[in-house]
Amino acid sequence: MAKDSGCVPPEKLPPFYRALKKFASAKKQMWSTPGHSGGAALDYSAIGRDIKKFFGPNIWAADISSSAAEMGSILEHEGPAQAAERDAAEIYGADTTFFVLNGTSTANKVVFFTTVAPGDVVLVGRNCHKSIMHAIIMNEAIPIYLRPLGNRYGLIGPVPQSEFRKEAIRAKINESRLIKAKKARKVRLTVLTNSTYDGFLYNADKISAAMADLTHFMHFDEAWFPYGAFHPFYEKRYAMSPFRRRRGLHMPPVFATQSTHKLLFAFSQGSMLHFRQGTGRKTLDMQGLVEAHQMHASTSPFYPMFATLDASAGIMKQNGYRLIDNAIEEAVYFRSYMQRKSARLARRGDWWFKVLQPDVKTRTKSPEQWALKPAQNWHGFDMGADDDILLDPLKVTLLTPGIGGDGKTALFGIPAGVLGKFLRSRGIVPEKTGFYSILFLFAPGTEIRKTDNLIRALSEFKKLYDINAPLFKVFPDLENFYKEYYPPHAGLRDLCEQMHLFQLRHDIVDAASRLHSELPQQAIAPHKAYYGLAEGKSEYVRLDAAPGRISVFMILPYPPGIPLIMPGERFPDARSGMMKFLKMSELFDFIFPGFETEFHGIKKKWEDRRPVYYINVLRRTKRQV
């Protein structure tokens, strides 16, 4: 794809970016914050000059305070900021768009503080991001969970259509120990993650229509999917889809939060919150949305970040289709190459990596070819006939050997954690690493040179594995920090075989497939469990003592930041998928240091030269016993 020259007449630039560029170029004397004075103060120290040179002078000149009247008000949505957000709403298909400068985690909280009051029932996909749980705690809401599908690779799949049926939702409400006066209860907000971390997309129009009479508001967390509006491949798959208006469908008011920084062009933490009024009587007080946004926004916003959100909207308006089409083309090229090479080597009895995808024989961009259908072995999910799920080609899940076609752990395997560490040592950083899967994101701007670098690194790993290259030469950090844990003559293949045998013995495939489908019992409301920490009613116990106890924190492996257990839930018994997984991880960290899983919500202590997991739980009371 040809690159633009970058010379744009001022009148054609997006409004906020245009105004900020003009203001910064005027070099006005600012007798206000920030203290670096447009970067001038940095010239008086060596470090200051170095960082100014590194970032360039313009970023400092554009970092101004809200005292600049000609820039309008970001917090009050006035002036150039208002013009930028109005343009973005039109570009993305929303009625209202707000730019959020502390990420989609904060945008999700804004949605909750706009719509949910203490005691309200919220319906939440269990594969939600932890920020949704934070919002539930902060708003003292009562969560009811939609159960997602799981597969043999440990991937957290979509929520099946059966979970959205009226009778299924009513049954969940009636079974909840936390909801009183159940007949009078109606779901206040329904939250769904679209796309999922691994790229599974719902038919957003279909879901919204199904929920119109069951929920006051619908919210799609589209942190990983800010580009759906710009390519026909994703028609009906994103929250602000115009399809619903063309068909006259009955729809609830709908929110969408998107991480513009993740797969588009904003600075990190730059996100957008979109809203569209429904077709019924349910409406939203827009001033309430303004107030909720102000409650979570800094009074010292970073103007350059806001400008990148404005610029991102302008870029997508001008070049969105071309950018996304090129990204899909590049992703499909990589997928096709990997599948062809895997088939070629398999005919010779040799191994290679596979890619999670349907049997696409041509480099097609037809959505129908990427649909998940029942009884298909490639995805491994127990799909229903009415489930309407699509795999996003841009989310490429690479599969390492280790899981057989029957869904069981194979005798030969290469744990993805080893490959992930190797790639990072070669300057290639994947998004997420599982047991036998690695996720790569093909963002707009991904070029064939970058793709070819990845392919070369994968080929290099295979070569080093096949010759059983010395482990400490492949990973020098293991020799520097963990020399006593690994034999001096161990090779790369030796490590993979030992790690794979460990995961085979601990039946990781079974544990992983049940991680998010077996929901722990809700004992008390999440906010009450969390308040136990502040009230001194909690304690840390070893992992072995956790079954039966009530969790104070959410516990989640990171990435992807999806909780295994929520505050207020009771830890299941040791035979559950969750406890088997946590216990295995604790032992894994001891046997394979340098490859540990990062957990949030777990305190790790070293006792007798081995890691021990500690869990924060509520102290026992007579009622709990």
C-alpha positions in Angstrom: 0.0 0.0 0.0 1.4 3.4 -1.0 2.2 5.8 1.7 0.9 9.4 1.7 3.3 12.3 1.6 1.8 13.7 4.8 1.3 17.3 3.4 -2.3 18.2 4.3 -3.7 21.8 3.9 -4.7 23.1 7.4 -8.4 23.5 6.3 -8.5 19.7 5.7 -7.2 18.7 9.0 -9.6 17.4 11.8 -10.9 20.2 13.9 -9.2 19.7 17.3 -5.9 18.6 15.8 -6.0 21.7 13.5 -6.7 24.1 16.4 -4.0 22.5 18.6 -1.4 22.6 15.8 -2.1 26.3 15.2 -2.0 27.1 18.9 1.3 25.3 19.5 2.9 26.9 16.4 2.0 30.4 17.7 4.5 29.9 20.6 2.5 32.0 23.0 3.9 32.8 26.4 2.0 30.5 28.8 1.9 31.7 32.5 0.1 28.6 33.5 0.6 24.9 33.8 2.3 22.6 32.8 5.6 23.4 34.4 7.8 22.5 31.5 6.6 25.8 29.8 6.2 24.3 26.4 9.5 22.5 26.7 11.6 25.5 27.4 12.3 24.5 31.0 13.9 21.2 29.8 16.8 23.1 28.2 18.3 23.7 31.6 19.4 20.1 32.3 21.1 17.4 30.4 18.3 14.9 31.0 15.8 17.5 30.0 17.5 18.2 26.7 17.8 14.5 26.0 14.1 13.8 26.6 13.1 16.8 24.6 15.3 15.6 21.7 13.9 12.1 22.0 10.2 13.1 21.8 10.7 16.2 19.7 9.8 19.8 20.5 6.2 19.8 19.2 4.9 17.3 21.8 5.9 19.8 24.6 4.5 22.8 22.8 1.2 21.0 22.3 1.0 19.9 26.0 -1.0 22.8 27.3 -3.5 23.6 30.1 -7.2 24.1 29.9 -6.6 27.8 30.4 -6.2 28.3 26.6 -9.7 29.7 25.8 -9.4 29.3 22.0 -9.1 25.5 22.5 -12.5 25.3 24.1 -13.2 22.8 26.9 -12.5 19.1 26.7 -14.5 18.5 29.9 -17.5 20.6 28.8 -17.3 19.3 25.2 -17.1 22.8 23.8 -15.2 24.5 20.9 -12.8 22.4 18.8 -13.2 19.4 21.2 -17.0 19.4 20.6 -16.4 19.7 16.8 -14.0 16.7 16.9 -16.4 14.5 18.9 -19.3 15.4 16.6 -17.3 14.5 13.6 -16.3 11.2 15.2 -19.9 10.4 16.0 -20.8 10.9 12.3 -17.8 8.9 11.1 -18.4 5.9 13.5 -22.2 6.0 13.2 -23.1 7.1 16.7 -25.5 9.7 17.9 -23.0 10.9 20.5 -19.3 10.3 20.9 -17.0 11.3 23.8 -13.2 10.9 23.7 -11.9 9.2 26.9 -8.3 9.9 27.9 -7.8 7.1 30.4 -8.6 4.1 28.3 -11.5 1.9 27.7 -11.3 0.7 31.3 -12.4 4.2 32.3 -14.9 4.4 29.4 -16.6 1.3 30.8 -16.9 2.9 34.2 -18.5 6.0 32.6 -21.2 3.8 31.0 -21.9 2.2 34.4 -22.1 5.5 36.2 -24.5 6.8 33.6 -26.9 3.9 33.7 -26.6 1.8 36.9 -27.5 2.5 40.5 -26.8 0.4 43.7 -28.8 -2.8 43.7 -29.5 -2.8 39.9 -29.1 -6.1 38.1 -26.6 -6.2 35.3 -26.2 -9.0 32.8 -22.5 -9.6 32.0 -20.6 -11.9 29.8 -18.2 -13.9 32.0 -15.5 -13.3 29.5 -15.5 -9.6 30.3 -12.5 -7.4 31.1 -11.7 -6.7 34.7 -12.7 -3.1 34.3 -16.3 -4.3 34.0 -16.0 -6.0 37.4 -14.4 -2.8 38.9 -17.5 -0.9 37.7 -19.8 -3.4 39.2 -18.0 -3.1 42.6 -18.0 0.8 42.4 -21.7 1.0 41.5 -22.7 -1.8 44.0 -24.5 -3.6 41.2 -25.7 -7.2 41.3 -24.1 -9.2 38.4 -25.7 -12.1 36.6 -23.3 -13.9 34.3 -23.6 -15.1 30.8 -21.5 -18.3 30.3 -19.1 -18.3 27.4 -17.9 -21.3 25.5 -14.5 -22.8 25.9 -12.3 -25.0 23.7 -9.4 -27.4 24.0 -6.8 -24.7 23.4 -7.9 -22.8 26.5 -9.4 -20.0 24.4 -12.3 -18.1 25.9 -15.0 -18.2 23.3 -18.2 -16.3 22.7 -21.4 -16.4 24.7 -23.8 -18.8 22.9 -27.3 -17.6 21.7 -29.0 -19.9 24.2 -27.7 -17.6 27.0 -29.7 -14.6 25.6 -33.1 -16.3 25.6 -35.7 -14.8 27.9 -36.3 -18.0 29.8 -32.6 -18.5 30.4 -32.1 -15.0 31.7 -35.2 -15.3 34.0 -33.9 -18.6 35.3 -30.5 -17.0 36.2 -32.3 -14.2 38.1 -34.5 -16.6 40.0 -31.5 -18.7 40.9 -29.5 -15.8 42.2 -28.9 -15.7 45.9 -28.2 -12.0 45.7 -31.4 -10.7 44.1 -34.5 -10.0 46.2 -38.0 -9.3 44.9 -37.1 -11.2 41.7 -40.4 -10.8 40.0 -39.9 -7.0 40.0 -36.4 -7.2 38.8 -35.4 -6.2 35.2 -31.9 -6.1 33.8 -30.6 -2.6 33.9 -27.6 -3.0 31.7 -26.3 -5.9 29.5 -22.6 -6.0 28.8 -21.0 -8.1 26.1 -17.3 -8.1 24.9 -17.2 -7.8 21.1 -14.8 -8.9 19.7 -13.5 -11.3 22.3 -9.8 -11.2 23.0 -9.2 -14.0 20.5 -11.3 -12.4 17.7 -14.8 -13.9 17.9 -17.4 -11.5 16.7 -21.2 -11.5 17.5 -24.0 -10.4 15.2 -24.5 -7.2 17.3 -27.8 -6.4 15.5 -29.2 -9.8 16.3 -28.1 -9.7 20.0 -29.4 -6.1 20.5 -32.8 -7.0 18.9 -33.0 -10.2 21.1 -32.3 -8.1 24.3 -34.6 -5.1 23.4 -37.4 -6.2 25.8 -35.1 -7.7 28.5 -32.7 -4.9 29.2 -32.8 -1.1 29.6 -29.4 -0.5 28.0 -27.0 -2.6 25.9 -23.3 -2.1 26.1 -20.7 -3.6 23.8 -17.1 -3.5 25.1 -15.4 -3.2 21.7 -11.9 -2.4 23.1 -10.3 -4.7 20.5 -12.7 -3.8 17.6 -12.6 0.0 16.8 -12.5 -0.6 13.0 -15.8 -2.5 12.3 -17.5 0.5 10.8 -15.0 0.8 8.0 -15.2 -2.5 6.1 -18.2 -4.5 4.7 -16.6 -7.7 6.1 -17.9 -6.6 9.5 -21.4 -5.6 8.5 -23.9 -6.1 11.4 -21.0 -7.1 13.7 -20.4 -3.8 15.5 -22.5 -1.9 18.0 -23.0 1.3 15.9 -24.1 -0.7 12.8 -26.5 1.2 10.6 -28.1 -2.1 9.6 -30.7 -1.9 12.5 -32.0 1.4 11.2 -32.4 0.2 7.7 -34.5 -2.8 8.8 -36.5 -0.9 11.4 -35.6 -3.3 14.2 -36.7 -2.7 17.8 -33.5 -1.8 19.6 -32.5 -0.7 23.1 -30.2 2.3 23.6 -26.7 1.0 22.9 -23.2 2.0 24.1 -19.9 1.0 22.6 -16.5 1.6 24.1 -13.4 1.3 21.8 -9.7 1.4 22.4 -8.6 3.6 19.5 -5.1 3.2 20.7 -5.1 -0.6 20.5 -5.5 -1.2 16.8 -5.9 2.3 15.3 -3.8 5.4 15.7 -4.3 7.2 19.1 -1.7 7.4 21.9 -2.0 4.7 24.5 -5.1 5.2 26.8 -6.9 7.1 24.0 -10.4 5.6 23.7 -13.9 6.5 22.4 -17.3 6.1 23.9 -20.1 5.9 21.4 -23.9 6.1 22.2 -27.0 5.6 20.1 -30.6 6.1 21.3 -32.9 3.1 21.0 -36.1 2.9 18.9 -38.4 2.6 21.9 -39.3 4.8 24.9 -36.1 4.2 26.8 -33.9 7.2 26.5 -30.8 8.5 28.2 -30.3 11.9 29.9 -27.4 13.2 28.0 -26.4 15.6 30.8 -26.0 12.5 33.0 -23.5 11.1 30.5 -21.6 14.4 30.6 -21.5 14.3 34.4 -20.4 10.7 34.5 -17.6 11.4 32.0 -16.4 14.4 34.1 -16.5 12.2 37.3 -13.8 9.9 35.7 -11.9 12.4 33.6 -8.8 14.3 34.7 -9.1 18.1 35.0 -5.7 18.2 33.4 -6.3 16.4 30.1 -3.4 15.6 27.7 -4.2 17.6 24.6 -1.9 15.7 22.3 -3.7 12.5 23.2 -7.1 14.1 22.4 -5.6 15.3 19.1 -4.6 11.7 18.2 -8.2 10.6 18.7 -9.4 13.4 16.5 -6.8 12.5 13.9 -7.7 8.8 14.1 -11.3 9.6 13.2 -10.1 11.7 10.3 -7.7 9.0 9.0 -10.5 6.4 9.1 -12.9 8.7 7.3 -10.4 9.3 4.6 -8.6 5.9 4.3 -10.5 3.5 6.6 -11.6 1.0 4.0 -8.2 0.9 2.3 -6.3 0.4 5.6 -8.6 -2.4 6.9 -8.8 -4.1 3.6 -5.0 -4.1 3.4 -4.7 -5.4 7.0 -7.1 -8.3 6.2 -5.2 -9.1 3.0 -1.9 -9.3 5.0 -3.4 -11.4 7.7 -4.9 -13.8 5.2 -1.6 -14.0 3.3 0.1 -15.0 6.6 -2.6 -17.5 7.4 -2.5 -19.1 4.0 1.3 -19.4 4.0 1.3 -21.0 7.5 -1.4 -23.5 6.5 0.3 -24.5 3.2 3.7 -25.0 4.9 2.1 -27.0 7.7 0.4 -29.3 5.2 3.6 -29.7 3.2 5.7 -30.6 6.2 3.1 -33.0 7.5 3.2 -35.0 4.3 6.9 -35.6 5.1 6.2 -36.5 8.7 7.6 -33.2 10.0 6.0 -30.6 12.2 5.1 -26.9 11.8 2.7 -24.5 13.4 -0.9 -24.3 12.5 -3.4 -21.4 12.6 -6.8 -21.3 14.2 -9.2 -20.8 11.2 -11.6 -22.7 9.0 -10.4 -24.6 6.0 -10.1 -21.5 3.7 -8.6 -22.8 0.5 -8.3 -19.5 -1.2 -7.3 -16.1 0.2 -10.9 -15.1 0.6 -12.3 -12.1 2.4 -15.9 -13.4 2.3 -17.4 -13.3 5.8 -19.3 -16.5 5.2 -16.0 -18.4 4.9 -15.0 -17.2 8.4 -18.1 -18.2 10.3 -18.0 -20.7 13.2 -20.5 -23.5 12.5 -21.6 -26.4 14.6 -19.6 -29.7 14.6 -16.5 -28.1 13.0 -13.4 -29.5 14.5 -11.2 -26.5 13.8 -12.6 -24.2 16.4 -13.5 -26.8 19.1 -16.5 -24.9 20.5 -19.8 -26.6 21.2 -21.7 -24.2 18.9 -25.5 -24.2 18.5 -27.3 -24.0 15.2 -28.6 -20.5 15.9 -25.2 -19.1 17.0 -24.0 -16.4 14.6 -20.3 -16.0 15.3 -17.5 -14.8 13.0 -13.7 -15.1 13.4 -12.0 -11.8 12.7 -9.1 -12.6 10.3 -7.0 -9.8 11.9 -6.8 -11.7 15.2 -4.4 -14.5 14.2 -4.0 -17.4 16.8 -1.0 -19.5 16.1 -1.2 -23.0 17.4 1.9 -24.9 18.5 2.0 -28.7 18.4 0.5 -30.3 21.5 -3.3 -30.6 21.1 -4.6 -33.5 19.0 -7.6 -33.5 16.7 -9.5 -35.4 19.3 -9.1 -32.5 21.7 -6.7 -34.3 24.0 -3.1 -33.6 24.8 -0.8 -35.2 22.2 2.4 -37.1 23.0 4.4 -34.5 21.0 4.1 -30.9 22.0 5.8 -27.5 22.1 4.4 -25.3 24.8 3.6 -21.8 23.4 5.3 -20.2 26.4 8.7 -21.3 25.1 8.0 -20.0 21.6 6.7 -16.7 23.0 9.8 -16.2 25.1 12.0 -16.9 22.0 10.1 -14.5 19.8 10.4 -11.7 22.4 14.2 -12.4 22.5 14.1 -11.7 18.7 12.3 -8.4 19.1 8.9 -9.8 18.2 6.2 -9.2 20.8 3.0 -11.2 20.5 -0.2 -10.0 22.2 -1.0 -13.1 24.3 0.5 -16.5 25.0 -1.6 -19.5 26.1 -0.6 -23.1 26.7 -0.4 -24.0 23.0 -1.5 -20.8 21.3 -0.1 -17.4 20.6 -2.1 -14.4 19.5 -0.9 -11.9 16.9 -2.8 -8.7 16.0 -2.6 -7.6 12.3 -3.3 -3.9 12.8 -3.6 -1.4 9.9 -0.2 -0.7 8.6 1.1 -4.2 9.0 3.4 -4.7 6.0 4.8 -7.8 4.3 8.3 -7.0 5.7 7.0 -7.3 9.2 5.1 -10.5 8.4 8.1 -12.0 6.8 10.2 -11.2 9.9 7.7 -13.2 11.9 7.9 -16.1 9.5 11.7 -16.1 9.6 11.7 -16.1 13.4 9.3 -19.1 13.5 11.6 -20.9 11.0 14.6 -20.1 13.2 12.8 -21.5 16.3 12.0 -24.8 14.4 15.7 -25.1 13.3 17.0 -24.6 16.9 14.4 -27.0 18.2 15.2 -29.7 15.7 18.9 -29.6 16.5 18.2 -29.3 20.2 20.3 -26.1 20.5 21.8 -25.5 23.9 19.2 -23.9 26.1 21.5 -21.2 27.7 22.5 -20.1 24.2 18.9 -19.7 23.2 17.9 -18.0 26.4 21.0 -16.4 28.1 18.8 -14.9 30.9 18.0 -18.5 32.2 21.7 -19.0 32.7 22.1 -15.6 34.4 19.2 -15.9 36.8 18.0 -19.5 37.0 21.1 -21.6 36.3 20.5 -23.9 39.2 17.0 -24.9 37.9 18.1 -26.2 34.5 20.7 -28.9 33.7 23.9 -27.4 32.2 23.7 -29.5 29.0 19.9 -29.1 28.5 18.7 -28.2 25.0 15.7 -26.3 23.7 13.9 -29.5 22.7 14.7 -31.0 26.1 12.9 -28.0 27.8 9.9 -28.3 25.5 9.6 -32.0 26.1 9.8 -31.6 29.9 7.3 -28.7 30.0 4.9 -30.5 27.7 5.1 -33.7 29.8 4.3 -31.6 32.9 1.2 -30.1 31.2 0.2 -33.6 29.9 0.4 -35.1 33.4 -1.7 -32.2 34.8 -4.3 -32.6 32.1 -4.1 -28.9 31.3 -6.4 -29.3 28.3 -9.3 -30.4 30.5 -8.6 -27.7 33.1 -8.3 -24.9 30.5 -11.5 -25.8 28.7 -13.4 -25.5 32.0 -11.8 -22.3 33.3 -14.6 -19.9 32.3 -17.5 -22.3 31.8 -17.7 -23.5 35.4 -19.0 -20.5 37.3 -18.2 -20.4 41.1 -21.1 -19.9 43.5 -22.0 -16.3 44.3 -22.0 -16.0 48.1 -22.4 -12.3 48.6 -22.5 -9.2 46.4 -19.1 -8.2 44.9 -18.9 -4.8 46.6 -19.6 -6.3 50.0 -16.7 -8.7 49.6 -14.4 -6.0 48.5 -15.4 -3.7 51.4 -14.3 -6.6 53.7 -10.8 -5.5 52.8 -11.2 -2.0 54.0 -13.1 -3.1 57.1 -10.3 -5.5 58.2 -12.5 -8.6 57.7 -10.2 -10.4 55.2 -7.1 -12.5 55.5 -4.6 -14.2 53.2 -4.6 -18.0 53.1 -2.6 -20.5 51.0 -4.1 -21.7 47.8 -4.7 -25.1 49.3 -7.0 -23.5 52.0 -9.0 -21.4 49.5 -11.8 -24.0 48.5 -15.0 -23.0 50.3 -13.8 -19.5 51.1 -15.2 -16.2 49.7 -12.8 -14.3 47.5 -12.1 -10.6 48.2 -10.2 -9.9 45.0 -10.8 -11.0 41.4 -8.1 -13.3 40.2 -7.1 -13.3 36.6 -4.2 -14.3 34.4 -2.8 -11.3 32.5 -3.1 -11.0 29.6 -6.0 -11.2 28.8 -7.3 -9.7 32.0 -10.4 -11.9 32.2 -11.2 -12.9 35.8 -11.3 -16.6 36.9 -13.2 -15.7 40.1 -15.0 -12.5 41.1 -15.2 -10.8 44.5 -18.0 -12.4 46.6 -17.7 -15.8 44.9 -16.8 -19.0 46.8 -13.7 -20.9 45.7 -14.7 -24.3 44.2 -13.3 -27.6 45.4 -9.8 -28.8 44.4 -11.2 -30.9 41.5 -12.6 -27.9 39.6 -10.9 -26.6 36.5 -10.0 -23.4 38.2 -8.3 -24.9 41.2 -6.5 -27.4 39.1 -5.2 -24.6 36.9 -4.1 -22.4 39.9 -2.4 -25.3 41.6 -0.7 -26.4 38.4 0.5 -22.8 37.8 2.0 -22.6 41.3 4.0 -25.8 40.7 4.9 -24.7 37.2 6.4 -21.4 38.5 8.7 -23.5 40.7 9.8 -26.0 38.1 10.1 -23.6 35.2 11.2 -20.2 36.5 11.5 -17.6 33.7 8.2 -18.8 32.2 5.8 -17.9 35.0 2.2 -16.8 34.5 1.4 -13.3 35.6 -1.6 -13.2 37.9 -3.5 -10.3 39.3 -5.1 -10.8 42.7 -2.6 -13.4 43.9 0.2 -12.6 46.3 3.2 -14.8 45.5 5.7 -15.5 48.3 8.9 -17.5 48.2 9.1 -20.1 51.0 11.8 -22.8 51.2 13.0 -21.7 47.8 9.7 -22.2 46.0 6.8 -19.9 45.2 3.6 -20.2 47.2 0.3 -18.6 46.2 -1.7 -16.7 48.8 -5.3 -15.7 48.3 -7.2 -12.9 50.0 -10.5 -14.2 51.4 -13.1 -13.1 54.0 -12.6 -14.2 57.5 -15.0 -16.9 58.5 -18.1 -16.0 60.5 -20.6 -18.2 62.1 -23.0 -17.7 59.2 -20.4 -18.7 56.6 -19.4 -21.8 58.6 
